[in-house]
């Protein structure tokens, strides 16, 4: 025997019903079948609304009439579309059956309106009309295909008791009622889902989504081998695909995993569905009626171990956390029992429980709508203790959700909880409460509901290594910024193939800004920026980060602006990591340098700046690793300007200094204003950055600086005027170069950090000196340390130009990504 349950979307129209009949016919060729059908999608809500409106407005209100008409026309439309297959006589009989249901609906609404009361019993009866209507249509279509379905009235076989809207099935009685059908009989059974009865004709609802449950009860009562849940998705997903686009259908899960996922918000299965199937060892298959070729998800007792320790994630919205605390709770037996007895008496279901080891507080989650009643129930139960001051005011925190990771494999892997909570910290998600089952099959965190979607997506990426979205907000689109955007666009397809989706969500220059939460297309970004807003970019970036709360947002500074560098702390406070090629932050005032690190630590933001020294060369990271491992750096010395390396290399070949500077500018090797290079200011900043990395606290004015330009040369004024005057120094500089050449020396612009201090300036070095060969845009840096002595560690390589600097910035960005890259 196979039980096939079809949901509301699967029976939502004529074409869908034809597909149901095809699937039923195929299954019928293999075994006996029971089909359990839901109401047409949206009909149950319509019936409930009609009952409540009839109670409030009367049966003749326009809104009640509209809903009743919609009920009739929804089914009449399907019948008309199936007319050619049903035949005239079968269609007339079907229309008569539906007319009887319409009449029953009108009678119920009339009674509700006259009494101005829609009791739970009446609402249960009313809401079951949708399943009865869909099954009438399905029975006629099955009969037209020659399948001769045998109708089963759930009120006669699914025996329940208790709340008419949340009835409790009586399994022994239900099995007894199914005994005859279990033994044999009709080859195809058809039963409406969602409701049962008291055995005497009264309708009792199994609750919203209860069609799954009634199918599971029928499967258990019939000793079925397979229960198929046909819906509109490809099975049970690793997370809600509406919130996590990278979520994927799970091939199989265990009964226990399915129960955990369903309980904590996975909507594919009703939370109670699994228990009857598990008790009888019935395999449950969740399939997509719109894609029957997809295998879906199998729920079994012995599911294969998952590849990852976590099988899936669930997200339960509309939760409130209730906390009862007080010194009078400590060591008092029965306190927890009284708390939950109060909830039981109030008819409130507790979602999650956690208790502090001090025994001074108990916290638990309930549905948001029941939070106020929960507080009142506790206040009544602990009235004496509250008056005596032994129990504090009972607290309630709303607007929460429960995010859970579920998986049998979690019991056998260490570090799963650490990964979970670290992922929540990555996106700045605060945790209100934590709970873990003794089975070690699930871990739940109570978080703000507003944080839930981004937290869910990020945790999913960390648990499964699926695509991680990285949002970039790029300030500055000069030579480095424009090249960075080009490299991001070029590398994006390769990175996506390895699980990293780099999205440029904002671009700004000194005048305009353009932003998009879903990412900006990089084709034609210049035109979009030109048409962008003139609002302050940093304000836009901060507001965007606070409002959207993205998963891994990175502010990328490709400017040389001191104002932008001073804004880093506020950007971190807004939730942004910072990657910068701008040296102004790390070479500014010492107080700002310290504030940057303190802010990053306090808000758990990363601050990366490898390109501040040596462009893409691994200078900063190498130095930090030396210091982390306990080495002590004694002396740093080298050529730290690729632009000056290039310029001085040309002057050795007889190229005039002004012409060499012009060529370096054309190749975008220099700073936007080449005077920063020629005066030595840029190198001085780099030397100061290195000095601070090894623990020094100097300010920029403490760096001894020797300009490459003569002291008597007027380098002031607009850039164009400066460049026009620059040829005045060509002859004198060339004489200096020639004089050193005759001595067997060359000029190199060298920066150093020594125990005596920091300095930068022109140095004449012999041709055999290691720095003599460094030219053409290269950088070279030596670290003399306690470990690297007497031979220092040397880093040398190309260090000029927008391409290598942008590559270094991109490398810093990718350091923030948790997904393993090739």
MARFI-396676 format. One record per residue (C-alpha): x, y, z; residue in one letter. Coordinates in steps of 0.5 Angstrom, whole numbers, plus 2048, in hexadecimal, padded with zeros to 3 digits. Each point is the difference from the previous one (the first is absolute). Example, Ala and Ser with C-alpha at 12.3 -4.5 7.8 and 13.67 -1.06 7.14 Angstrom:
<atoms>
8197F7810A8028077FES
</atoms>
This chain:
<atoms>
800800800X8028077FEX7FD806803X8018067FBX7FE807803X8008067FCX800807802X7FC8067FEX8048037FBX8017F97FDX7F88007FFX7FF8077FFX7FE8007F9X7FE7FB7FAX8077FF7FDX8027FE807X7FB7FB802X8017FD7F9X8077FF802X7FE7FD807X7FC7FB7FCX8067FE7FCX8047FF806X7FA7FC803X7FF7FC7FAX8087FE800X8007FF807X7FA7FB800X8037FC7FBX8057FE805X7FC7FF807X7FA802803X7FF808801X7FD805805X7FF8077FDX800805806X7FE8077FDX801807803X7FB8067FEX8018047FAX806805802X7FD806803X7F97FD802X8017FE807X802807802X7FA8037FCX7FB7FC804X803802806X8008077FEX7F97FF7FEX7FE7FD807X803806804X7FD8057FBX7F97FD801X801800808X8028077FFX7FC8037FBX7FA7FB7FFX7FF7FB7FAX7FD8057FBX806805800X8038027FAX8077FD802X7FD7F9802X7FC8007F9X8078017FDX8037FA803X7FB7FB7FFX8008027F9X8077FF7FFX7FF7F9803X7FB7FE7FBX8048037FAX8067FD802X7FE7F97FFX7FB8027FBX8068027FBX8047FA801X7F97FC7FFX7FF8047F9X8087FF7FEX7FF7F8801X7F97FF7FDX8037FD7FAX8037FA804X7FA800805X7FB7FF7FBX7F9803801X7FD7FB805X806800804X800807800X7F9801802X8017FC806X806803802X7FD8077FFX7FA7FE805X8057FD805X803807800X7FA804800X7FE7FC806X806802804X7FF8077FEX7F97FF803X8037FE806X805805800X7FA805800X7FD7FD805X806800805X8018077FFX7F9802801X8007FD806X806803802X7FE8077FEX7F97FF804X8037FE806X8068047FFX8057FB803X8047FB7FCX8027FB805X8067FB7FFX7FC7FA7FEX7FC8057FBX8078027FDX8037F9800X7FA7FE7FCX8008067FBX8078007FFX8007F97FEX7FB8017FAX8078027FCX8027F9800X7F97FD7FFX8008047F9X8067FE7FEX7FF7F9801X7FA8007FCX8038037FAX8067FB801X7FB7FA800X7FD8027FAX8068017FCX8037F9803X7F97FD7FEX8018037F9X8067FD7FFX7FE7F9802X803800807X7FA7FF804X802803807X7FC7FE806X7FF806804X802800808X7FD805805X805802805X7FB801805X7FE7F9800X8077FD800X805806803X7FD800807X802806804X7FF803807X801807803X8008077FDX7FC8007FAX8058047FCX8067FC803X7FE7F9801X8047FA803X7FF7FA7FCX7FF7FA804X8047FB7FCX7FD7F9803X7F98027FEX8038037F9X8037F97FFX7FA7FC801X7FC8057FCX8057FE7FAX8007F9801X7FC7FE7FBX8038047FBX8077FE802X7FE7F87FFX7FE8027F9X7FB8027FBX8008067FCX8068017FCX800808800X7FD804806X7FF807800X800804806X7FF808802X806802804X800805806X7FB7FE804X7FD7F9804X7FA7FF805X7FE7FE806X7FD7FA7FDX7F9802801X8008057FAX803806803X8058037FCX807802804X8068037FDX8077FE800X802807800X8038047FAX8057FC7FCX7FC7FA803X7FF7FC7F9X8077FE801X7FF7FD807X7F97FD7FDX8047FC7FBX8057FE805X7FB7FD804X7FD7FD7FBX8067FD7FDX8027FD808X7F87FD800X8017FD7F9X8077FD802X8028047F9X8077FF7FEX8018077FDX7FD806802X8018067FAX7FF807801X7FF8037FAX801808800X8038067FCX8077FF802X8067FB7FEX8007FD807X802802807X8068067FFX806801804X7FD807802X7FA8047FDX8028017F9X7FC807800X805802805X8067FD7FEX8007FF7F8X8067FB801X7FC7FB804X7FF7F97FDX7FC7FA800X8027FB805X8007F97FDX7FE7FD807X7FF801807X7FF7FC806X7F9800804X804804806X8038057FBX7F98017FCX7FC801807X805805802X8008047FAX7F98007FFX7FF802808X8048067FFX7FD8037FAX8017FC7F9X7FA8017FDX8007FA7FBX7FE7FB806X7FA801805X8047FF807X7FC7FA802X8007FC7F9X8077FC802X7FE7FD806X7FA7FB7FEX8057FE7FAX8067FF805X7FC7FC804X7FE7FB7FBX8078017FCX7FC8037FAX8058037FBX7FE8077FEX8018037FAX8008087FEX7FF8017F9X7FE8067FBX7FA7FE7FCX8028067FBX8067FC7FFX7FF7F9801X8067FE7FDX804803806X8027FA805X7FE805806X8027FE807X7FF7FA804X7FF7FF807X8027FA803X8027FD807X8077FE7FDX8028067FCX8078007FDX805805804X8008077FDX8068037FDX800805804X7FF800808X7FA8047FFX7FA7FE7FCX7FC806800X7FE806803X7F9803802X7FD807802X7FA801804X7FD807800X7FC803805X8037FE806X800804807X8057FE806X7FD800807X805800806X7FE7FF807X806801805X801802807X8057FE806X7FA7FC803X8007FB7FAX8077FD802X8007F9803X7F8800800X7FE7F97FEX7FA8007FBX8018077FEX8017FE7F8X7FA7FC801X7FB805803X8038057FAX7FE7FB7FAX7F97FD804X7FE808800X8017FF7F8X7FC7FA800X7FA803803X8008067FCX8017FB7FAX8068037FDX8057FC7FDX808801801X8048007FAX807800804X803800807X806802803X803801807X806804803X8047FB804X7FF805806X7F97FD800X7FE808801X7FC8007FAX7FC7FC7FBX7FF8037F9X7FC7FD7FBX7FD8027F9X7F88007FEX7FD8027FAX800808800X7F8800800X8007FC806X806804804X7FB805804X7FC7FA802X8067FC802X802806805X7F9801803X8007F8801X807800804X7FE807804X7FA7FC802X8047FA802X806803804X7FC806803X8027FE807X8078007FEX8008067FCX7FD804806X8057FD804X8068037FCX8027F97FEX7FE8007F9X8028067FCX7FB8037FBX7FF7FB7FAX8038037FAX7FE7FF7F9X8048017F9X7FC8007FAX8028017F8X8047F9801X8017FA7FCX8047F9801X8057FE7FBX8027F9801X8057FC7FCX7FE7F8800X8047FA7FEX8027F9803X8078017FEX801805805X8017FB806X8067FE7FCX8038067FEX804805805X7FF8087FFX7F98007FDX7FE804805X8068057FFX7FF8017F9X7F8801801X802806805X8068027FCX7FB8017FAX7FB804804X806805803X8028017F9X7FA8037FEX7FF804807X7FA7FC802X7FF800808X7FD7FA803X7FB800805X8007F9802X8037F97FEX7FD7F9801X8037F97FEX7FC7FA800X8037FA804X8007FC7FAX8068057FDX7FB8007FAX7FF807800X802807802X7FC806801X801807801X7FB806801X8018067FCX7FD8067FEX7FB7FE7FAX8028067FCX8077FD800X7FE7F97FEX8008007F9X8078037FFX8027FB806X7FD7FA7FDX8038017F9X807801803X8007FA805X7FE7FC7FAX8068027FCX8047FF806X7FD7F9801X8007FE7F9X8058037FCX7FB8037FCX8018077FCX801805805X7FE8077FEX805806801X7FE807800X8058057FEX7FF808800X8058037FCX803807802X8048037FBX8007FE7F8X8078037FEX8057FC7FDX8007FB806X7F9800801X7FE7FF7F9X8057FB7FFX7FD7FC806X7F98007FDX8037FD7F9X8047FB804X7F97FE804X7FC8007FAX8067FB7FDX8007FC806X7F97FF802X7FE7FA7FBX8067FC803X7FF802807X7F87FE800X8037F97FDX803800807X7FB802804X801808801X7FB8057FDX804807800X7FA8057FFX8028077FFX7FA803804X802808800X8058047FCX802807802X8058067FDX801806804X7FA8037FDX7FB7FA7FFX7FD7FA802X7FC7FA7FDX7FE7FA804X7FC7FA800X7FE7FA805X8007FB7FBX8078027FDX8028057FAX8017FD7F9X8078027FEX7FF8017F9X7FF8077FFX801802808X8038077FDX7FA8027FDX7FC7FE807X804803804X8008077FCX7F87FF801X8017FF807X7FE804806X804806803X7FE7FE807X8077FF805X8027F97FEX8027FE807X7FA801803X7FC7FC7FAX8057FA802X7FF801807X7F8800800X8007FA7FBX8047FC804X7FC801806X7F97FF7FCX8027FA7FCX8057FD805X8037FC7FBX8047F9801X8078027FEX8008087FFX8078037FEX8028077FFX8058017FBX804806800X8048027FAX800807801X806804803X7FB804804X802802808X7F8801801X7FF7F97FEX8057FD804X7FE804806X7F97FD7FFX8027F8800X7FE800808X7F98027FEX7FF7FB7FAX8037FB805X7FA801805X7FB8007FAX8027F97FFX8058017FAX8077FC800X8058057FDX8057FE7FAX8058067FEX8058027FCX800807803X806801804X7FD806804X7FD7FC805X8067FC803X8058067FFX7FB805803X800802808X8027FB804X7F9801804X7FC7FE7FAX8057FA7FEX7FE7FD807X7F9802800X7FF7FC7F9X8037FA803X7FC801807X7F98017FBX8027FA7FCX8017FB806X7F9803804X7FC7FF7FAX8037FA7FDX8028037F9X8067FF7FCX8058057FEX8057FE7FAX8058047FDX8057FC7FDX8018057FAX802806804X8077FD800X8037FD7F9X7F98007FCX7FF7F8800X8067FE803X7FF7FC806X804805805X7FB802805X7FD7F8801X8077FE800X802805806X7FA7FE804X8027F97FFX807801803X7FD804806X7FB7FB801X8057FA801X804804805X8068037FBX802807802X8028047FAX806805800X8008037FAX7FC8017FAX8038037FAX7FF8017F8X7FD8037FAX7F8801802X7FE8047FAX7FF7FC7F9X7FF8077FDX807803802X8037F97FEX7FD8017F9X802808800X8077FF802X8017FA7FCX7FE8047FAX805806802X8067FB800X7FF7FF7F9X8008077FEX7F9802800X7FF807803X7FC800807X7FA8047FEX7FF7FB7FAX8017FA805X7FB803804X7FB8017FAX8017F97FEX7FE7FD807X7FA804800X7FE7FE7F9X8017F9803X7FC801806X8067FE805X800807804X7FB802805X7FA8057FDX805806802X8077FD7FEX803805805X7FE7FB806X8057FC7FCX8058057FFX800803807X8017F9803X7F9801804X7FD7FA7FDX8077FC802X800803807X7F97FE801X8027F97FEX806800805X7FB802805X7FB7FB7FFX8067FB801X802803806X7F9800803X8007F87FEX8067FF804X7FD804806X8038077FFX7FB806802X8048057FBX7FC8057FDX8018027F8X803806802X8067FC804X8027FD7F9X8068037FEX7FF8027F9X8048027FAX7FD8027FAX8027FD7F9X7FF8077FDX805806802X7FF804806X7FF8077FCX7FB7FD7FBX7F9803800X7FC7FA800X7FA804803X7F98027FCX7FC7FC7FBX8027F97FEX8008037F8X805806803X8047FB803X8017FC7FAX8028067FCX805802805X8037F9801X8058007FAX804805803X8037FB805X8027FB7FAX8078027FFX802801807X7FD7F9802X8037FD7FAX807802802X7FF7FD807X7FE7F97FCX8068017FCX805802806X7FE7F9804X8007FC7F9X808802800X8017FE807X7FC7F97FEX7FA802804X7F98017FEX7FA804804X7FB7FC804X7FA803804X8017FC806X7FB800807X8037FD806X7FD7FE807X806800805X801800808X8028077FEX7FA8027FDX7FC8007F9X8038047FAX7FF8007F8X8048037FBX8058007FAX8067FB801X8067FF7FBX8017F8801X8067FC7FCX7FE7FC7FAX8017FA804X7FB802806X7FA7FC800X7FC8067FFX8038027F9X7FD7FB7FCX7F9802803X7FD8057FAX7FA8007FBX7FB800805X8027FB805X800800807X8057FD805X8007FF807X8047FD805X7FE7FE808X8067FF804X7FE7FC806X8027FC806X7FE7FA7FCX8028027F9X807803802X8068017FDX7FC7FF7FAX7FA803800X7F97FE7FCX7FF8037FAX7FA8027FCX8008027F9X7FC8017FAX7FC8057FCX7FC805804X7FE8057FBX7FA8017FCX7F8800801X8007F97FEX8047FD805X7FD804806X7F97FE7FEX8027F9800X803801807X7F9803802X7FC7FA7FDX8057FC803X7FE803807X7F88007FEX8017F87FFX8047FF807X7F9802803X7FC7FA7FCX7FF7FA804X7FF7FB7FAX8067FD7FEX8038027FAX8057FD7FBX
</atoms>
